[in-house]
Amino acid sequence: MALKDYNDKRRFDETTEPKGKTKKSEDKLIFVIQRHAASRLHYDFRLEMEGVLKSWAVPKGPSLNPDDKRLAMMVEDHPYDYKDFEGNIPEGNYGAGQVEVWDSGTYEPLDDQSKLSDEKELLKELKAGSLKFILHGKKLKGEFALVKMKNAENNSWLLIKHKDKYALESYDAEENTAKNSEVTKFLEEKKSLKSSKKK
């Protein structure tokens, strides 16, 4: 079962994360990117397929610069309802820390000549280890690829921006984060707590 790993790793009496159930969008497939301050700050890149969110942890965050080939580690599927999850995962729980939605929108496969449905085409490409898609987000727009790294661990992929009208010469996800970010606040509190302990 796709969500078994997700459910096994969580204690739902302690975390407000949604329980693992499959569910689908009524219309277009959705994507979401969550900024997650866990033991290390990273971005969780999630694509809806088969009623779940296929998920990758991107340590440096996504980029609109085609020269940036971002490492993306595939993790367990997350439930569809995770798309709206924001808040704190308590200490002692898997992924403990602060989570916020950084970007969201819809997406579709780049191959519009395929005879398969959008979802079947994307699943075929996922299985082949090379996904090409178009994001319609607030921050991320245009063509992207997720490519599985050869001769690496099974879950190592690269997230790459294609050269199109949305491509930029330089891009830093951190600089495109809301000023009132709860994750930034959480990181600053953690930092000041650490320095006060050293005194």
N, C-alpha and C positions, 0 to 999 in steps of 0.2 A: 504493500500500500504506500502510495506516494508521500503521505504526510506522517507516516509512522515515526520516522526519525525526528521530525519536528516535535511531535507530541511527547515522545520518549525523553527528550532533552529538557522539557519544561515542567514546572510545578505550578499549575494554574491556580492553586490556592494562595500563591505568593505573588504572581505576576499578572498584570492586566492585559497581557498579550492575548489575542484571540485564539480560541481553540481551533485545532486543525480540521476544517471541513472544506470540501470542494464546493465551488460555486463559480458561475461564469458571468461575464459581462453580457448585457442584453444586446449590445450593438458591436462596437469595435473593441478589439483587444486593448487592454490597458498596460501601462508600465508605471513603475514608481521607483524613485531613488530616495533612500533614507540615509541621512547623516547620523552616524552612530558612534558615540564616544563610549567604547567598551574599554578593555585593557589597553587598546590603541584606537585612535580615531580612524575611522574608515567610512566608506560609502557602500551601502547595500543596493545593488542594481537588480531590479526584479522585473521579469517579463511574464505576463499572463499566458499560460498554455495549459490545456487539459484541466481547467478548473482550479489550478494552483498557480503560485508565482514561482517560476524558475528563478533561482537566486545566485548571485555572485557577489563576493566581498571585494571591493576595489580600494586598496589601501590609499592610493593618492587621489582618488576621486576621478570622475569622468572628465574628459577634455574635449574642447572644440578645435584643438590643434591636431591636424592629421599626423604630425611628426611624433606626437606623444602616444606611445603604445603602452597602454595601462594594463598592468597585471590584474587579472580578475580571477579570484579563486571560487570555483563553484561550490556552493554549500547546499544544505538540505532544502527541499521545496518548502515554501511557506504558504499558509492558507490565503485565499483570495482576500479575505477581510483584513489581512495585515497591511493592505495598501493604505489604510487610514491610520495605522498605529503610530501614536506619538506618546512620549512619556518616559517614565523611569522604570527600568528593570532592576529590582532590588539586588543588593549585594548578596553573593552566595548563589545567585541564579545564573543559568547559562546566558552569556551575552550581557551581563550586568552593566548598567550604565544608562545614558540618556539617548533617546531616539527622537528624530524629527523628520518630517517629510521635506526633502530638499527640492525635488521636482517630480512632476507627474503629468500624465497625458495619455494619449493613445499611440499605438504603433502598428505597423503593417510590414509584410515582407517586401524587400526591394524588387524581387522578381514578380512583375505583374503579368508575365506571360504564362505562369504556371497554371496547369489545369486543376490543380488541387485547391482546396479552400485555403484561406490565409493561415489558419491554425495548422492544418496538415502540412503545408509547405514549410512552416517554421519548425515543426516537429521533425520533419525529414532532415532539414538543415542542421538542427541541434544534434541529431543522431550522427550526422556526417562530420560534426565538429567544425562547421563553418556557417555561422548565421549572419545573414545580411538583411538589414531592416531600416525603416525610416521612422524616426521619432517625431512626434508632434507634442512637444512639451512646452513649458513656459521658458525654461532655460536651454534645454537641449533640443535642437531641431535638426532635421536632415538625416543624411545617410550615415549609418554606423555598421561595424562588423564586430562579431565576437568570434574569435578563432582559437580553436583548441591547440595548445602547444604540443608539438611532437616531441617524443623522447623525454617528456617531463612527467610530473605527477599527473594522474588522470584528471585532476580537477583544476589544472592550471590553464587559463585562457588568456587572451589579450583582447582588450576593448579598444577599438580603433575608429577614429572619425574619418570618414571619406572626404575627399576634396570636393566640396560643392559650395553653393553660395553662402552657406552658414559657417563654413570653416574659418577659423581665426589663426593668426600667426602665433599668438600665445594665449594661454587660458589657465586660470587657477580656480578650481572649484571653491576653495576657501574664500577667495575674494568676491565670490558671487553668492555669499551666504547672507541672510537677513541680519540687519544690525541688532535686532532684539532676539537673536537666536538663543533658545533654551540650552542647546548643546554647548554653545560658546560659554554661556554663563556657568554651566556645569563644569566645564574644563577649567575656567578661571578660579572657581571655588576650590576645585581639587588641587590646583597649583598653589593657591595661597595657603591652603591647609598643610600641604607638603612643606612649604618654606617656613611656616610658623612652627612646625615640628622640629625643624633643623636648628632653630634658635635656642 
